[in-house]
Amino acid sequence: MTSLAILGVGKVGGETAFLSAALGLADEIIVYDVYEPILRAQVLDLQHTGIDVTISTDTAAIREADIFVFEAGTPRTPDIKTRADLIEANIPVVKRCSEFLRGFDGIVITVTNPMDANNYGLWKMMGIDRQRCIGFGGQLDSARFTRFLKDAGIPGPGWVLGEHGEHQVPLFSKTGEVVGQKQREAILSRMQGASMEVIRGKGGTVFGPAYHIAMLIRAVLDDRREVLPCSCVLDGEYGLSGCSLGVPARIGREGILGIEEWDLDPWEDARMAKAGAFVQDLCRRFDG
């Protein structure tokens, strides 16, 4: 029996649970939220679909799940300028989560922002192998990048590495087209504001994140061994360590099966270094 646990079932967590049920990704979905009314409502809503899947709120069963998705904590709102601004609010949540997961031997997927730092923090506090901690964000950023490339008449694929935030690194060198710096900066600016436009309009991003989280869950459970842009705890890859950062990672049943080190052009390489330095600074909050 395949079991999926989701901590934090608000907008994105609830949609992730629904998509996972609808796509038949797991036989059992364990959901939990500290806010009892939303937890109860989401459980009933899932049960009312009639989908043949077990929905549980048994917290003791979470440690036995195959995949644990961390989506709890303070979300981004129009008043919060960047994801990194959530670090102080969510460090205590990461700490409680790591204590809650003591003895967990499955795969962890981190969604809570600032995702890269929180993924590093969970890995550090849980003391588990780094390949079992996968940070989500790069798939969503890459989908947005692909859309903006299409708008500009540039063929894809759109790959985004670096931080899931202001220091994201779109790989124009992977498009096969020569893209000048002015156009690169214009597209990057659009990407940096993409989520806030949705947040202002409907209170938060939901469909995009939930869909790509479900695809990441599927890649793990089906042992797809496909390369996806994910945040991984680095140990020398891309010349970086002491942080978790978006890189091309081969994902399968055991989590991160390997990290590919692609050649970056000078524009991309400089931004990757800046992203690493920025996220390293955030990650130091977990090293004390």
SULLINDA-V454589 format. One record per residue. N is the residue number from 1. PSI is psi in whole degrees, 0 to 359 (999 if undefined). Layout:
N&PSI + N&PSI
This chain:
1&132 + 2&131 + 3&134 + 4&132 + 5&137 + 6&118 + 7&115 + 8&98 + 9&49 + 10&223 + 11&302 + 12&317 + 13&318 + 14&319 + 15&324 + 16&317 + 17&317 + 18&311 + 19&320 + 20&321 + 21&313 + 22&326 + 23&357 + 24&35 + 25&335 + 26&154 + 27&331 + 28&134 + 29&118 + 30&123 + 31&144 + 32&143 + 33&142 + 34&339 + 35&101 + 36&318 + 37&318 + 38&324 + 39&311 + 40&316 + 41&317 + 42&321 + 43&312 + 44&317 + 45&319 + 46&317 + 47&326 + 48&350 + 49&334 + 50&5 + 51&137 + 52&79 + 53&143 + 54&125 + 55&123 + 56&153 + 57&20 + 58&103 + 59&332 + 60&333 + 61&346 + 62&320 + 63&344 + 64&1 + 65&155 + 66&321 + 67&137 + 68&126 + 69&119 + 70&105 + 71&13 + 72&166 + 73&181 + 74&125 + 75&167 + 76&139 + 77&173 + 78&338 + 79&348 + 80&110 + 81&312 + 82&161 + 83&326 + 84&336 + 85&350 + 86&0 + 87&312 + 88&321 + 89&327 + 90&351 + 91&314 + 92&328 + 93&319 + 94&317 + 95&313 + 96&322 + 97&317 + 98&322 + 99&322 + 100&328 + 101&10 + 102&125 + 103&357 + 104&134 + 105&20 + 106&203 + 107&135 + 108&131 + 109&119 + 110&127 + 111&326 + 112&133 + 113&152 + 114&113 + 115&314 + 116&311 + 117&320 + 118&325 + 119&317 + 120&316 + 121&317 + 122&316 + 123&315 + 124&313 + 125&327 + 126&335 + 127&37 + 128&170 + 129&139 + 130&336 + 131&350 + 132&359 + 133&111 + 134&125 + 135&132 + 136&139 + 137&321 + 138&326 + 139&317 + 140&314 + 141&321 + 142&324 + 143&319 + 144&319 + 145&316 + 146&320 + 147&316 + 148&327 + 149&317 + 150&318 + 151&329 + 152&3 + 153&24 + 154&128 + 155&154 + 156&196 + 157&158 + 158&109 + 159&134 + 160&126 + 161&193 + 162&210 + 163&147 + 164&81 + 165&212 + 166&335 + 167&37 + 168&154 + 169&95 + 170&135 + 171&89 + 172&335 + 173&342 + 174&354 + 175&340 + 176&3 + 177&152 + 178&116 + 179&119 + 180&162 + 181&320 + 182&316 + 183&323 + 184&312 + 185&324 + 186&316 + 187&318 + 188&320 + 189&319 + 190&319 + 191&320 + 192&336 + 193&4 + 194&314 + 195&324 + 196&327 + 197&321 + 198&317 + 199&316 + 200&324 + 201&323 + 202&9 + 203&348 + 204&155 + 205&137 + 206&297 + 207&311 + 208&305 + 209&312 + 210&318 + 211&313 + 212&330 + 213&316 + 214&321 + 215&326 + 216&318 + 217&315 + 218&320 + 219&324 + 220&305 + 221&326 + 222&2 + 223&50 + 224&334 + 225&35 + 226&155 + 227&125 + 228&150 + 229&108 + 230&156 + 231&124 + 232&146 + 233&122 + 234&146 + 235&61 + 236&342 + 237&138 + 238&25 + 239&20 + 240&150 + 241&174 + 242&26 + 243&169 + 244&133 + 245&152 + 246&123 + 247&165 + 248&118 + 249&138 + 250&120 + 251&132 + 252&196 + 253&328 + 254&7 + 255&235 + 256&106 + 257&339 + 258&155 + 259&127 + 260&135 + 261&101 + 262&152 + 263&129 + 264&149 + 265&169 + 266&319 + 267&315 + 268&319 + 269&318 + 270&319 + 271&329 + 272&319 + 273&319 + 274&320 + 275&317 + 276&315 + 277&319 + 278&313 + 279&325 + 280&319 + 281&318 + 282&320 + 283&335 + 284&339 + 285&338 + 286&358 + 287&355 + 288&999
